[in-house]
């Protein structure tokens, strides 16, 4: 039995459920919190545990338009009671969804492959890139996660995997210009782009060439980095000039969460060749996609009989259409911008009162804090970050942490979080920061 299952704070029913979980799923599947939560209901931005206590969800981006959203649930139920099949038969629901989703993209990104998850989307995007370029080399961040297939495990740098890091992969440090003046940020950008040049040259010299770069446009696993102006454009230009494709992993950054743009790559003056989607597409129903160009789709489709038993089903498409409809009807991207600005302003005020807080990070409804050592400003304090997460849970708000040093608070609530709920989140955050700060003195 795992250490967490032996926790003396577990109630008898929770301990029994933990024992059953370990006996079936095993002891290695991770759980949040020292005392895990057994959640049984959700509505909007609220969650309820088995004891009837409610929590504000400040973390989960999969229920994009709210837990148990009735519009999505009704759409799925209605379609399940009509017909569900795969894409080797004609059905208008799949085409309706494809058209609606592609309408949210710019320029030549006008074709898609439907899959079941973000992992599957990234796996397919890499396969397309390898076939298009004839090369195997891949460029990634040196602290990232893009999925759990064998190919993706070989390029994972942000969590533990048993697979060896691929000889065909090069990892580069993404520059973070937080707190820098413009001149220092530009110098940092130039050094980082020189590292990109060296990585591409290394792949070419080793005979791998470069097939693609695979990056999350907001670098969420890395800790919501503030990249210097021109860095992403410079990286994309270098990869594409060397014959590779630029893949934007929008599994976490997309669907209007950032407030100002529907997609994270739209923050920059770049033209991705492939965009991968997952998590929030179906509000909990498993859907993923690879968005690309007509030329790349025709090239790959002409060489491969590609189909997928479950991806692009009418039920999945109904869920996806309902999510897009809820976003449009409730103006959730505009809401993300306004609510995100409100939260960011409040977080900056909290930071003024505590040496525990470093930078305020993120934008829209994806935001966080650097938690740093008061006695050594700028140095990460993962222990205090963990304490904050646990204390916030005790106060009824769920958040998490990310970053190379596990010291960046991670908050990305459902897009339907209301202003009063956002106020509750920042109030509980202020209380928690104050309590931990006083305990350090």
C-alpha positions as CSV (number, residue, x, y, z in Angstrom):
1,X,0.0,0.0,0.0
2,X,1.3,3.5,-0.8
3,X,2.3,6.0,1.8
4,X,-0.7,8.1,1.0
5,X,-3.1,5.2,1.5
6,X,-1.7,4.6,5.0
7,X,-2.3,8.2,6.0
8,X,-3.9,8.1,9.5
9,X,-6.0,11.2,8.6
10,X,-8.0,9.2,6.1
11,X,-11.6,8.4,7.1
12,X,-12.5,4.7,7.1
13,X,-14.5,4.9,3.8
14,X,-11.7,6.8,2.1
15,X,-9.0,4.4,3.3
16,X,-11.2,1.5,2.0
17,X,-11.5,3.2,-1.4
18,X,-7.8,3.8,-1.5
19,X,-7.1,0.1,-0.7
20,X,-9.4,-0.9,-3.6
21,X,-7.7,1.6,-5.9
22,X,-4.2,0.3,-5.1
23,X,-5.4,-3.3,-5.6
24,X,-6.7,-2.5,-9.1
25,X,-5.1,0.7,-10.6
26,X,-2.0,0.2,-8.5
27,X,0.1,2.4,-6.2
28,X,1.8,4.5,-8.9
29,X,-1.1,6.5,-10.3
30,X,-0.6,10.0,-8.7
31,X,-3.2,11.7,-6.5
32,X,-3.3,15.3,-5.4
33,X,-2.9,16.4,-1.7
34,X,-1.5,14.7,1.4
35,X,-5.1,13.6,2.2
36,X,-6.7,12.8,-1.2
37,X,-10.1,14.1,-2.1
38,X,-13.0,11.8,-3.1
39,X,-15.0,14.1,-5.4
40,X,-18.5,13.0,-6.2
41,X,-20.3,16.0,-7.9
42,X,-19.5,19.1,-9.8
43,X,-21.4,22.1,-11.1
44,X,-19.9,25.1,-12.9
45,X,-16.7,26.0,-10.9
46,X,-17.8,24.1,-7.8
47,X,-16.8,20.5,-6.7
48,X,-18.3,18.5,-3.9
49,X,-16.6,15.7,-2.0
50,X,-18.0,12.5,-0.5
51,X,-18.5,14.3,2.9
52,X,-20.6,17.0,1.3
53,X,-18.0,19.8,1.5
54,X,-17.8,22.1,-1.5
55,X,-14.6,23.4,-3.1
56,X,-13.9,26.1,-5.7
57,X,-12.1,24.6,-8.6
58,X,-9.2,26.8,-9.4
59,X,-7.2,24.2,-11.3
60,X,-9.1,22.0,-13.8
61,X,-9.2,23.2,-17.5
62,X,-10.9,20.0,-18.8
63,X,-14.4,21.1,-17.7
64,X,-13.8,24.2,-19.9
65,X,-17.4,25.5,-19.8
66,X,-18.1,24.2,-16.3
67,X,-18.5,20.9,-14.5
68,X,-21.6,19.0,-15.5
69,X,-22.5,21.7,-18.1
70,X,-26.1,20.9,-19.0
71,X,-25.8,22.1,-22.6
72,X,-22.9,19.7,-23.3
73,X,-24.5,16.9,-21.3
74,X,-27.8,17.2,-23.2
75,X,-26.0,17.4,-26.6
76,X,-24.1,14.2,-25.8
77,X,-27.2,12.4,-24.4
78,X,-29.3,13.4,-27.4
79,X,-26.7,12.2,-29.9
80,X,-26.1,8.9,-28.0
81,X,-29.9,8.3,-28.3
82,X,-29.7,9.0,-32.0
83,X,-26.7,7.3,-33.5
84,X,-23.0,6.9,-32.8
85,X,-20.5,5.5,-35.2
86,X,-17.1,6.2,-36.7
87,X,-16.0,8.4,-39.6
88,X,-16.0,5.7,-42.3
89,X,-19.7,6.5,-42.7
90,X,-21.1,9.9,-43.6
91,X,-22.6,12.0,-40.8
92,X,-23.3,15.7,-40.8
93,X,-22.4,16.2,-37.1
94,X,-18.7,15.5,-37.7
95,X,-18.6,17.9,-40.6
96,X,-20.5,20.5,-38.7
97,X,-17.9,20.4,-35.9
98,X,-14.9,20.4,-38.3
99,X,-16.2,23.5,-40.0
100,X,-17.0,25.3,-36.7
101,X,-13.6,24.4,-35.2
102,X,-11.6,25.4,-38.3
103,X,-13.4,28.8,-38.4
104,X,-11.5,29.7,-35.2
105,X,-8.1,29.5,-37.0
106,X,-6.3,31.9,-39.2
107,X,-4.9,31.6,-42.7
108,X,-4.0,28.3,-44.2
109,X,-4.8,26.2,-41.1
110,X,-8.0,24.8,-42.8
111,X,-7.9,21.0,-42.4
112,X,-7.9,18.7,-39.4
113,X,-7.5,15.2,-38.2
114,X,-9.7,14.2,-35.3
115,X,-8.2,12.0,-32.6
116,X,-9.0,11.0,-28.9
117,X,-6.5,13.0,-26.8
118,X,-3.7,15.5,-26.7
119,X,-1.1,12.6,-26.6
120,X,-2.6,11.1,-29.7
121,X,-2.6,14.5,-31.4
122,X,1.0,15.1,-30.7
123,X,2.0,11.6,-31.8
124,X,0.2,12.1,-35.1
125,X,1.7,15.5,-35.6
126,X,5.2,14.1,-35.2
127,X,4.4,11.3,-37.6
128,X,3.2,13.8,-40.2
129,X,6.4,15.9,-39.7
130,X,8.7,12.9,-40.1
131,X,7.0,11.8,-43.3
132,X,6.9,15.3,-44.8
133,X,10.5,16.2,-44.1
134,X,12.2,12.8,-44.3
135,X,14.0,13.7,-41.0
136,X,13.7,12.5,-37.4
137,X,15.2,15.3,-35.4
138,X,12.9,17.1,-32.9
139,X,13.5,20.3,-30.9
140,X,11.7,20.6,-27.5
141,X,12.0,22.6,-24.3
142,X,14.2,21.3,-21.6
143,X,11.3,21.1,-19.1
144,X,8.2,20.0,-20.9
145,X,5.5,17.3,-21.3
146,X,3.5,16.6,-24.4
147,X,2.0,13.2,-23.8
148,X,2.5,9.6,-22.8
149,X,3.1,7.6,-26.0
150,X,6.5,5.9,-26.6
151,X,7.6,8.6,-29.1
152,X,6.6,11.4,-26.7
153,X,8.2,9.7,-23.7
154,X,11.5,9.8,-25.6
155,X,11.3,13.6,-25.7
156,X,9.8,14.2,-22.3
157,X,12.0,16.5,-20.1
158,X,9.5,17.7,-17.4
159,X,8.7,14.5,-15.5
160,X,10.1,11.1,-14.8
161,X,10.0,8.5,-17.5
162,X,12.0,5.3,-17.9
163,X,12.6,5.7,-21.6
164,X,16.0,7.1,-22.6
165,X,16.0,10.6,-24.0
166,X,16.1,10.2,-27.8
167,X,19.3,10.6,-29.6
168,X,17.2,12.4,-32.3
169,X,15.9,15.0,-29.8
170,X,17.5,18.2,-28.7
171,X,16.2,20.2,-25.7
172,X,16.7,23.9,-25.4
173,X,16.2,26.2,-22.4
174,X,13.3,28.6,-23.0
175,X,14.4,32.1,-21.9
176,X,12.4,33.8,-19.1
177,X,12.7,37.6,-19.1
178,X,10.6,38.1,-16.0
179,X,11.9,41.2,-14.1
180,X,14.4,42.2,-16.9
181,X,14.7,45.5,-18.6
182,X,14.4,45.6,-22.4
183,X,18.1,45.5,-23.1
184,X,18.7,42.6,-20.8
185,X,15.7,40.7,-22.3
186,X,17.1,41.2,-25.8
187,X,20.5,39.9,-24.8
188,X,18.9,36.9,-23.2
189,X,16.8,36.3,-26.4
190,X,20.0,36.4,-28.6
191,X,21.8,33.9,-26.3
192,X,18.8,31.6,-26.4
193,X,18.4,31.8,-30.2
194,X,22.1,30.9,-30.5
195,X,21.3,27.8,-28.4
196,X,18.6,27.0,-31.0
197,X,21.1,27.4,-33.8
198,X,23.5,25.0,-32.1
199,X,20.7,22.4,-31.4
200,X,19.6,22.4,-35.1
201,X,23.2,22.2,-36.2
202,X,23.8,19.3,-33.9
203,X,20.8,17.4,-35.3
204,X,22.0,18.0,-38.8
205,X,25.6,16.9,-38.0
206,X,24.3,13.7,-36.4
207,X,22.3,12.9,-39.5
208,X,18.9,13.3,-38.0
209,X,18.1,16.6,-39.7
210,X,15.1,18.4,-38.2
211,X,11.5,17.3,-38.7
212,X,9.8,19.6,-36.1
213,X,9.8,21.7,-33.0
214,X,7.1,20.8,-30.5
215,X,6.3,23.6,-28.1
216,X,3.5,24.9,-25.8
217,X,3.1,28.6,-26.8
218,X,2.7,29.7,-23.1
219,X,5.2,27.2,-21.7
220,X,2.8,26.1,-18.9
221,X,4.8,23.0,-17.7
222,X,7.9,25.2,-17.6
223,X,6.1,27.7,-15.3
224,X,4.3,30.2,-17.5
225,X,7.4,31.8,-18.8
226,X,7.6,35.4,-20.0
227,X,9.7,34.9,-23.2
228,X,11.5,37.9,-24.6
229,X,10.0,39.6,-27.6
230,X,11.0,38.0,-30.9
231,X,12.2,34.7,-29.4
232,X,9.3,32.5,-30.6
233,X,9.4,34.2,-34.0
234,X,13.2,33.6,-34.2
235,X,12.9,29.9,-33.2
236,X,10.0,29.2,-35.7
237,X,11.9,30.9,-38.5
238,X,15.1,28.9,-37.8
239,X,13.2,25.6,-37.6
240,X,11.2,26.2,-40.8
241,X,14.3,27.5,-42.7
242,X,16.0,24.3,-41.8
243,X,13.2,22.3,-43.4
244,X,11.3,21.4,-40.2
245,X,7.7,22.1,-39.2
246,X,6.6,24.2,-36.2
247,X,4.0,22.3,-34.0
248,X,2.1,24.4,-31.5
249,X,0.8,22.3,-28.6
250,X,-2.4,24.1,-27.6
251,X,-3.7,21.3,-25.3
252,X,-3.4,23.7,-22.3
253,X,-3.2,27.2,-23.9
254,X,-6.0,27.1,-26.4
255,X,-9.8,27.6,-26.5
256,X,-9.8,31.3,-25.5
257,X,-8.3,30.7,-22.0
258,X,-5.7,33.5,-22.5
259,X,-8.5,36.1,-23.0
260,X,-6.9,38.1,-25.9
261,X,-6.7,35.2,-28.4
262,X,-8.4,32.0,-29.1
263,X,-5.1,30.2,-29.5
264,X,-1.7,30.6,-27.7
265,X,0.3,30.7,-31.0
266,X,-1.7,33.9,-31.9
267,X,0.3,35.7,-29.3
268,X,3.2,35.7,-31.8
269,X,3.8,36.6,-35.4
270,X,4.3,33.0,-36.5
271,X,2.5,30.5,-38.8
272,X,2.5,27.0,-37.3
273,X,2.4,24.1,-39.7
274,X,0.5,21.9,-37.2
275,X,-1.6,22.7,-34.1
276,X,-2.5,20.0,-31.6
277,X,-5.6,20.1,-29.4
278,X,-7.0,18.0,-26.5
279,X,-8.1,18.4,-22.9
280,X,-10.9,21.1,-22.9
281,X,-12.4,20.2,-26.4
282,X,-15.3,18.1,-25.2
283,X,-15.6,19.4,-21.6
284,X,-14.6,16.0,-20.3
285,X,-15.6,13.9,-23.3
286,X,-12.3,12.6,-24.9
287,X,-11.5,14.5,-28.1
288,X,-8.3,15.7,-29.7
289,X,-7.3,17.1,-33.0
290,X,-4.4,18.0,-35.3
291,X,-5.1,21.2,-37.2
292,X,-3.0,21.6,-40.4
293,X,-2.9,22.8,-44.0
294,X,-4.6,21.3,-47.0
295,X,-1.1,20.4,-48.5
296,X,0.1,18.5,-45.4
297,X,-3.2,16.7,-45.0
298,X,-3.3,15.6,-48.6
299,X,0.4,14.5,-48.5
300,X,-0.1,12.4,-45.4
301,X,-3.5,11.1,-46.5
302,X,-2.2,10.1,-49.9
303,X,0.4,7.9,-48.2
304,X,-1.5,6.4,-45.3
305,X,-4.9,4.9,-44.8
306,X,-5.6,6.8,-41.6
307,X,-8.8,6.3,-39.6
308,X,-9.8,6.1,-36.0
309,X,-12.5,4.0,-34.4
310,X,-13.7,6.5,-31.9
311,X,-12.3,9.9,-33.0
312,X,-14.7,12.2,-34.8
313,X,-17.8,10.2,-33.8
314,X,-21.1,12.1,-33.8
315,X,-21.2,12.0,-30.0
316,X,-17.7,13.5,-29.7
317,X,-18.6,16.1,-32.3
318,X,-21.8,17.0,-30.5
319,X,-19.8,17.6,-27.3
320,X,-17.3,19.7,-29.2
321,X,-20.0,21.8,-30.9
322,X,-21.7,22.3,-27.6
323,X,-18.4,23.6,-26.0
324,X,-17.9,26.1,-28.9
325,X,-21.5,27.1,-28.7
326,X,-21.3,27.8,-24.9
327,X,-18.1,29.8,-25.5
328,X,-19.8,31.9,-28.1
329,X,-23.2,32.4,-26.3
330,X,-21.6,33.2,-22.9
331,X,-18.7,35.2,-24.5
332,X,-16.2,33.2,-22.4
333,X,-13.1,34.5,-24.1
334,X,-14.1,38.1,-23.2
335,X,-15.0,36.9,-19.8
336,X,-11.5,35.3,-19.4
337,X,-9.8,38.5,-20.3
338,X,-11.8,40.6,-17.8
339,X,-11.8,38.1,-15.0
340,X,-8.1,37.4,-15.6
341,X,-7.3,41.1,-15.3
342,X,-9.3,41.3,-12.1
343,X,-7.4,38.3,-10.6
344,X,-4.0,39.5,-11.8
345,X,-4.5,43.0,-10.2
346,X,-5.6,41.3,-6.9
347,X,-2.6,39.0,-7.0
348,X,-0.2,41.9,-7.5
349,X,-1.7,43.6,-4.4
350,X,-1.2,40.3,-2.4
351,X,2.4,40.1,-3.6
352,X,3.2,43.6,-2.1
353,X,2.6,42.3,1.4
354,X,4.7,39.1,1.4
355,X,8.4,38.4,0.6
356,X,7.2,34.8,-0.2
357,X,5.8,36.0,-3.5
358,X,7.9,36.6,-6.5
359,X,6.5,37.2,-10.0
360,X,2.8,37.1,-10.9
361,X,2.6,35.0,-14.1
362,X,0.3,34.1,-16.9
363,X,-2.7,35.9,-18.5
364,X,-6.4,35.4,-18.8
365,X,-7.6,32.5,-16.8
366,X,-4.2,30.7,-16.7
367,X,-2.2,32.4,-13.9
368,X,0.2,31.8,-11.1
369,X,2.8,33.0,-8.6
370,X,6.5,32.3,-8.1
371,X,6.9,31.2,-4.5
372,X,10.4,32.2,-3.3
373,X,12.6,32.1,-0.2
374,X,12.2,35.3,1.8
375,X,15.8,35.0,3.0
376,X,17.1,34.6,-0.6
377,X,14.9,36.6,-3.0
378,X,14.4,34.9,-6.3
379,X,15.4,31.5,-5.1
380,X,12.5,28.9,-5.5
381,X,10.7,27.7,-2.4
382,X,8.9,24.5,-3.4
383,X,8.2,23.5,0.3
384,X,6.2,26.7,0.8
385,X,4.4,26.2,-2.5
386,X,3.3,22.8,-1.4
387,X,2.2,24.2,2.0
388,X,0.1,26.9,0.1
389,X,-1.6,24.3,-2.0
390,X,-2.5,22.2,1.0
391,X,-3.7,25.3,3.0
392,X,-5.8,26.5,0.0
393,X,-7.5,23.0,-0.1
394,X,-8.2,23.3,3.6
395,X,-9.9,26.7,2.9
396,X,-12.0,25.2,0.1
397,X,-10.1,26.2,-3.0
398,X,-8.2,23.8,-5.3
399,X,-5.0,24.8,-7.1
400,X,-1.7,23.1,-8.0
401,X,1.9,23.9,-8.9
402,X,4.3,23.7,-11.9
403,X,7.7,24.7,-13.0
404,X,11.2,23.4,-13.0
405,X,11.5,23.8,-9.3
406,X,7.8,23.0,-8.5
407,X,7.4,26.5,-7.0
408,X,5.0,28.2,-9.4
409,X,1.4,28.1,-8.3
410,X,-0.8,26.9,-11.1
411,X,-4.4,28.2,-11.5
412,X,-6.6,27.7,-14.5
413,X,-10.2,27.4,-13.4
414,X,-13.1,26.5,-15.6
415,X,-13.9,29.4,-18.0
416,X,-17.3,30.0,-16.3
417,X,-15.8,31.1,-13.0
418,X,-17.8,34.1,-11.8
419,X,-16.5,37.4,-10.4
420,X,-17.7,36.5,-6.9
421,X,-15.9,33.1,-7.1
422,X,-12.7,34.9,-8.4
423,X,-12.9,37.1,-5.4
424,X,-13.2,34.1,-3.1
425,X,-10.1,32.6,-4.8
426,X,-8.0,35.7,-4.2
427,X,-9.3,36.2,-0.7
428,X,-8.3,32.6,0.3
429,X,-5.0,33.1,-1.5
430,X,-4.3,36.3,0.5
431,X,-5.2,34.5,3.8
432,X,-3.0,31.5,3.0
433,X,0.0,33.7,1.9
434,X,-0.3,35.7,5.1
435,X,-0.5,32.6,7.3
436,X,2.5,31.0,5.8
437,X,4.5,34.3,5.7
438,X,3.8,34.8,9.4
439,X,4.9,31.3,10.2
440,X,8.3,32.0,8.5
441,X,9.0,35.0,10.7
